[in-house]
Amino acid sequence: MKILNFEENNCFMIPFAPPRIDQEIIDAVVATLKSGWITTGPKTKLFEQKLTAYCGNKATLCVNSATSGLEIILRWFGVGEGDEVIIPAYTYSATANVVVHCGAKPVLVDIGDDFNMNALNIKKAITTKTKVIMPVDFGGFPCDYDLINGIVTETSVKKLFQPNSTNQQLLGRILILSDAAHSIGATYKGRKTGALADISVFSFHAVKNLTTAEGGAIALNLPEPFDNIEVYKYLCIYTLHGQNKDALAKMQKGNWKYDIIEAGYKCNMTDLSAAIGLVELARYDSDMILKRKYICESYSEFFSSQKWAIVPQLKTDTAESSYHLYALRIKNCTETQRDAIIQKIFDQNVSVNVHFIPLPLLTFYKNCGFNISDYPKTYEMFSQEISLPVFYDLTNEQLAKVCEAVTLAVEEVLSISEKEI
Ligand SMILES: Cc1ncc(COP(=O)(O)O)c(C=O)c1O
């Protein structure tokens, strides 16, 4: 049997976002394999504590993906049929799919120049059915959380809120559930993501800044009267079949009896994943983020001088990205031109990507009645966007090659189209 060799098949290609797998990661995984405990256990619990200390939130539960983390929180909050959840039109499908899974309606709003949901549009979308707002920190750049948190605590907005679950009654307002899939380590007004909204959910998928192969974390930061530790304990049960003891607890001498207190879900993180996460987190600020920042700033330095380029916002007086994506835009270019540019970049053995195909352009959401013409900024940003490779092992030579390949491709396509015009 021929085993597909990724490196062999892509030997000349600059990849888009391979994970950083070095000896430290391999040793941590092997040590966990040899420890005799590979599913949720001491490593996962330690990873949760370290994440809480890192983000400065109140308690953290690790899960098997951001998608399951987002859905678990919608269900915990009692979101269901007849409810509305406000999300950006410009996001990955996971943000919207989880709302659909719960039987609720995703309400899409347009974005601003930073690719994030526009606060004014959020306010206009609020109705008596709104239960949750899910801001997405696109590419790792945090949303304006003071503005968003401010909206849901306004008296007129609180008056619209109609609670229909115990947790909704306790909160007494719309929940801010941040889709922070891209933004671990990003800062806003001196605080880290995870501590900026009521609840934030991180992704540790293989392409993310901080990976556990697959995985995610629910960062709890609920206001009083919630007891975040009690919510954490409840979610441990809810994400493990509704079983009142986890596998490790059941293994203890004579502790085999268990009960199922409700029909829960199954989306716990394994200790194998947490072992990777612990290594990644320990060197995240001092190494990974710095390297990503260097790559993104180098791209900006180069592309700022190109008249056709719009460089992404990575840092302002109040916020700094986690440098997850480098979302370059090509000024005034059409979707067709952008696609042609991408093809010419690939032809030069450089991998690029587009984040994202907006929800209203996807078959399922089109069939739900969403129309891209209602989201003009989303469409404009999408049609001009090309995400460039950002990963730890990207060399200076590769970085220069990416800049050269993009420039050549843009100049070829734009001059071709000028002639055609
Ligand atoms: C904005 C956004 N939200 C949610 C997710 C889902 O993350 P996961 O793959 O960990 O479920 C992704 C994945 O890329 C994403 O980009």
The ligand as an ORCA input file, in Angstrom:
! r2SCAN-3c Opt
* xyz 0 1
  C     -14.350     31.576     13.131
  C     -14.338     30.117     13.456
  N     -15.198     29.644     14.371
  C     -15.226     28.341     14.709
  C     -14.365     27.441     14.126
  C     -14.445     25.991     14.476
  O     -13.280     25.535     15.143
  P     -13.064     23.974     15.365
  O     -12.479     23.408     14.122
  O     -12.111     23.890     16.527
  O     -14.375     23.385     15.688
  C     -13.462     27.879     13.159
  C     -12.550     26.932     12.513
  O     -11.718     27.228     11.712
  C     -13.444     29.245     12.820
  O     -12.596     29.719     11.891
*
